[in-house]
Amino acid sequence: MSVEKEVPLPLAATPLSLRALPPRPPAQSSSPEAALARKQAREDKDAQVRGVTSIDAMREAIKQAARDLPTISEVPRLGMLGAAAFRARAALGLPFLMRGLVERWPVSALGPEVLRQQFSHLPVRARVGDYVNTAFAVDRAMQDMSMGQYLDLVAEGQYALPPYLGNLELRELNRLCHWPTYFDKMGPPRFWVGPAGTVTPLHCDYDDNIFAQVWGRKRIFLSPPHHDAFLYPSEANAILFGSPFDPEAPDFERFPLARQASMVECIVEPGDMLYVPAGWYHQVRALTFSLSSNRWARAMPLALHGGATLQRSGLI
């Protein structure tokens, strides 16, 4: 697998404001024992934040609970839900779409041109090169620039895989979003910006997720947690697993078990909010220029019913 290293911008073209970006993960050159200790410390912290004794146990409970789920052929579309109704629906452990909330956000009334008109100065970190095959690698191909420079890069259209702004914390944009309080604890909003053809490959997060489609359309494939047995997953960290299988271009010769994986496809439209339960695999492709935002819960997944599933399964 080839990994494209960062190509830095010329010094004169790099605004001082880019220093506001978070630091890149440092190269780890310490012993395997030290690396294992760091990994365990992170997992212990993740477990404490989510109110569980073990992230491993939480993952296993999510997969066990998913084995009782019905197979779905489509993702249901609902109206806007209040917090209590949302949590009751989410406790079923299945994804669903909602309408009526995102379209009320001030950012939804603005067009993509606002990114250049008002936010060209924002520091961003773009995924460049072959960011699909390096999606879960520490040395994934990235490039720091301003929003304006990113839009110029997209306009050039010289890349087989369009550059992508993914998983960015853009507070200036978030001021134009009004998030519901669906989870007891929520991580910061993350933003995803890019033209048609930008892709987040198949993966799962072991946190509940609400995903808001502000502009544009995206195609999302979803597969339930217990079907990881068919998806050849690899661990990026304790709550993030990636899969090399591509449901849009399935290669069953390389991945024969994937024939057994259940996949449901949905299109998210402007104004949609998608609930992705913890542990569900998903792949996302932009069909048009899109702005999306999401928030992950930092609490016990709702499908575990406040830990009752963990207790019944003997995992805590």
C-alpha positions in Angstrom: 0.0 0.0 0.0 1.5 3.3 -1.0 1.2 6.3 1.4 1.4 9.8 0.0 3.3 12.1 2.3 2.3 15.6 3.0 3.2 18.2 0.4 3.6 21.5 2.3 2.4 24.8 0.9 5.0 27.4 0.0 5.8 29.4 3.1 4.5 32.7 1.7 1.2 31.1 0.9 0.7 29.6 4.4 -1.2 32.0 6.7 -0.1 32.3 10.3 -3.7 31.3 11.3 -2.9 27.7 10.2 -1.1 27.4 13.5 -4.6 27.1 15.0 -4.9 23.6 13.7 -4.4 20.8 16.2 -0.9 19.2 16.1 -0.4 16.1 14.1 0.1 12.8 15.9 3.8 12.5 16.7 5.8 9.5 15.3 6.0 6.9 18.0 9.6 5.6 18.3 9.3 4.1 21.8 9.3 0.5 22.8 6.3 -1.8 22.2 5.8 -1.9 26.0 5.4 1.9 26.1 3.1 1.9 23.1 0.9 -0.8 24.8 0.8 1.2 28.0 -0.3 4.3 26.1 -3.0 2.3 24.3 -4.3 0.9 27.6 -4.3 4.3 29.2 -6.4 5.7 26.3 -8.8 2.8 26.5 -9.2 3.2 30.3 -10.0 6.9 29.8 -12.5 6.1 27.0 -14.2 3.6 29.3 -14.4 6.1 32.1 -15.9 8.8 29.9 -18.6 6.3 28.6 -19.4 4.9 32.0 -18.3 1.3 31.3 -15.7 -0.8 32.9 -14.2 -2.0 29.6 -14.3 -0.8 26.0 -13.8 -4.4 24.9 -16.9 -5.4 26.9 -18.9 -2.6 25.4 -18.0 -3.5 21.9 -18.9 -7.2 22.5 -22.3 -6.2 24.1 -23.1 -4.0 21.1 -22.5 -6.9 18.8 -24.4 -9.4 20.9 -27.4 -7.0 21.1 -27.3 -6.6 17.3 -27.8 -10.3 16.7 -31.4 -9.9 17.8 -32.1 -7.1 15.3 -34.3 -7.6 12.3 -32.8 -7.3 8.8 -33.8 -4.0 7.2 -34.0 -3.2 3.5 -34.3 0.5 3.9 -33.6 3.2 6.5 -36.9 4.7 7.7 -37.6 8.4 7.3 -39.3 10.1 10.2 -40.3 13.6 11.2 -38.5 15.7 13.7 -38.2 14.0 17.1 -37.9 15.4 20.6 -35.2 14.1 22.9 -37.4 11.5 24.6 -38.8 10.1 21.4 -35.4 10.0 19.8 -33.9 8.0 22.7 -36.8 5.6 22.6 -36.4 5.0 18.9 -32.5 4.8 19.2 -32.8 2.2 21.9 -34.1 -0.2 19.2 -30.6 -0.3 17.8 -31.5 0.5 14.2 -30.5 3.6 12.0 -33.2 6.1 11.0 -33.5 9.4 9.2 -35.2 12.6 10.5 -36.5 15.6 8.7 -37.4 19.1 10.0 -34.5 20.0 12.3 -31.4 20.7 10.1 -33.4 22.8 7.7 -34.0 25.2 10.5 -30.4 25.9 11.1 -29.1 29.3 9.8 -26.3 27.6 7.9 -28.9 25.7 5.8 -30.2 29.0 4.4 -26.8 29.8 3.1 -25.2 28.4 -0.1 -21.8 26.9 -0.6 -20.5 30.3 -1.9 -20.5 31.4 1.8 -17.4 29.3 2.4 -15.4 31.5 0.1 -17.2 34.8 0.9 -17.0 34.5 4.7 -14.8 31.6 5.7 -11.8 31.6 3.3 -9.5 32.5 6.1 -10.3 29.4 8.2 -7.4 26.9 8.7 -8.3 23.5 7.5 -6.6 20.1 7.1 -7.4 18.5 3.8 -7.3 14.8 3.0 -5.3 14.5 -0.3 -3.8 11.8 -2.5 -5.0 8.3 -1.8 -6.7 9.0 1.5 -9.1 6.1 1.1 -6.4 3.4 1.3 -4.6 5.3 4.1 -7.9 6.2 5.9 -7.0 4.6 9.2 -3.2 5.0 9.1 -1.4 7.3 11.4 0.5 8.8 8.4 -2.6 9.4 6.3 -1.9 11.9 3.5 -2.9 15.3 4.7 -2.2 18.9 3.8 -2.7 22.1 5.9 -4.1 25.1 4.1 -6.9 27.7 4.3 -10.5 27.2 3.3 -9.9 29.5 0.3 -6.9 27.4 -0.8 -8.9 24.2 -0.4 -11.7 25.6 -2.6 -9.1 26.6 -5.2 -7.6 23.1 -5.1 -11.1 21.6 -5.7 -11.8 24.0 -8.5 -8.6 22.8 -10.3 -10.1 19.4 -10.6 -6.8 17.7 -11.2 -7.2 14.8 -8.8 -8.7 11.3 -9.4 -9.9 11.4 -5.8 -11.0 14.9 -4.9 -9.4 16.5 -1.8 -11.7 16.3 1.2 -12.1 18.2 4.4 -13.1 15.6 6.9 -13.7 15.4 10.7 -12.8 19.1 11.3 -13.9 21.2 14.2 -14.9 24.5 12.6 -16.4 26.6 15.4 -17.2 29.5 13.1 -19.5 27.3 11.1 -21.0 25.6 14.2 -22.3 29.0 15.4 -24.8 28.6 12.5 -26.0 25.2 13.7 -28.4 24.4 16.6 -27.8 20.9 17.8 -30.5 18.9 19.7 -29.6 17.4 23.1 -30.2 13.8 22.1 -27.2 12.4 24.1 -26.3 13.0 27.7 -22.7 13.7 26.7 -21.7 14.7 23.2 -18.4 15.3 21.5 -17.8 18.5 19.6 -19.4 19.0 16.2 -17.2 17.8 13.3 -17.5 19.1 9.7 -17.1 17.4 6.4 -16.8 19.5 3.2 -16.1 18.3 -0.4 -17.2 17.9 -3.9 -18.9 14.9 -5.6 -16.6 11.8 -5.3 -15.2 12.4 -1.9 -15.4 9.2 0.2 -15.1 8.0 3.8 -14.5 4.3 3.4 -16.3 1.5 5.4 -15.7 1.7 9.1 -17.5 1.7 12.4 -17.4 3.9 15.5 -18.4 2.4 18.8 -20.3 5.6 19.7 -23.8 6.7 18.8 -23.7 9.2 16.0 -26.0 11.9 14.6 -25.1 13.0 11.1 -26.6 16.2 9.6 -26.6 16.8 5.9 -26.7 20.6 5.4 -26.0 21.0 1.6 -25.8 18.4 -1.1 -26.5 14.7 -1.3 -24.6 11.7 0.0 -24.9 7.9 -0.5 -24.4 5.9 2.7 -24.1 2.1 3.0 -24.7 0.6 6.5 -24.1 -2.8 7.9 -25.0 -4.0 11.5 -22.3 -4.5 14.2 -22.3 -8.3 14.4 -21.5 -8.5 10.6 -18.0 -7.4 11.4 -17.2 -11.1 11.2 -17.7 -10.8 7.4 -16.0 -7.4 6.9 -12.3 -8.1 7.7 -12.0 -5.3 10.2 -8.8 -3.8 11.6 -8.5 -1.7 14.7 -7.5 1.9 14.3 -8.2 2.5 18.0 -10.5 0.9 20.6 -13.6 2.7 19.3 -12.8 2.9 15.6 -12.5 -0.1 13.2 -11.9 0.1 9.5 -12.8 -2.4 6.8 -11.0 -2.9 3.4 -14.3 -4.0 1.8 -15.9 -1.6 -0.6 -19.7 -2.1 -0.9 -19.8 0.1 -4.0 -17.3 -2.1 -5.8 -17.4 -5.4 -4.0 -14.5 -7.7 -4.6 -15.7 -11.1 -3.4 -12.6 -12.9 -4.6 -10.5 -11.0 -2.1 -13.2 -10.8 0.6 -15.5 -13.9 0.1 -17.1 -13.6 3.6 -18.5 -10.2 2.6 -21.2 -12.0 0.6 -22.8 -12.7 4.0 -22.8 -9.1 5.2 -26.1 -7.3 5.2 -25.9 -3.9 3.5 -28.6 -1.2 3.4 -28.2 1.9 1.2 -29.7 5.3 1.9 -29.4 8.7 0.3 -29.2 11.7 2.7 -30.7 14.8 1.3 -30.2 18.4 2.4 -32.0 18.8 5.7 -31.7 15.2 6.7 -30.3 14.0 10.0 -29.2 10.4 10.2 -28.8 8.4 13.4 -26.1 5.8 13.1 -26.1 3.5 16.2 -22.8 2.6 17.8 -21.0 -0.2 16.0 -22.8 0.1 12.7 -20.4 0.0 9.7 -20.9 2.8 7.2 -19.4 4.1 4.0 -20.1 7.6 2.8 -19.8 9.1 -0.7 -20.7 12.7 -1.8 -22.9 12.7 -4.8 -22.7 16.5 -5.1 -20.7 19.3 -3.4 -21.7 18.8 0.3 -21.5 20.2 3.7 -22.2 17.7 6.5 -21.7 17.8 10.2 -21.9 15.1 12.9 -21.6 14.6 16.6 -20.7 11.4 18.5 -22.1 10.6 21.9 -19.5 10.2 24.6 -21.8 8.0 26.7 -23.2 4.5 26.9 -24.7 3.6 23.6 -28.5 3.9 23.7 -29.0 0.3 22.4 -27.4 -1.0 25.6 -30.3 0.4 27.6 -28.2 2.1 30.2 -25.9 -0.9 30.7 -28.6 -3.4 31.2 -27.5 -5.4 28.1 -23.9 -5.4 29.5 -25.2 -6.8 32.8 -27.4 -9.4 31.2 -24.6 -10.7 29.0 -22.2 -10.9 32.0 -19.8 -8.5 30.5 -19.8 -6.2 33.6 
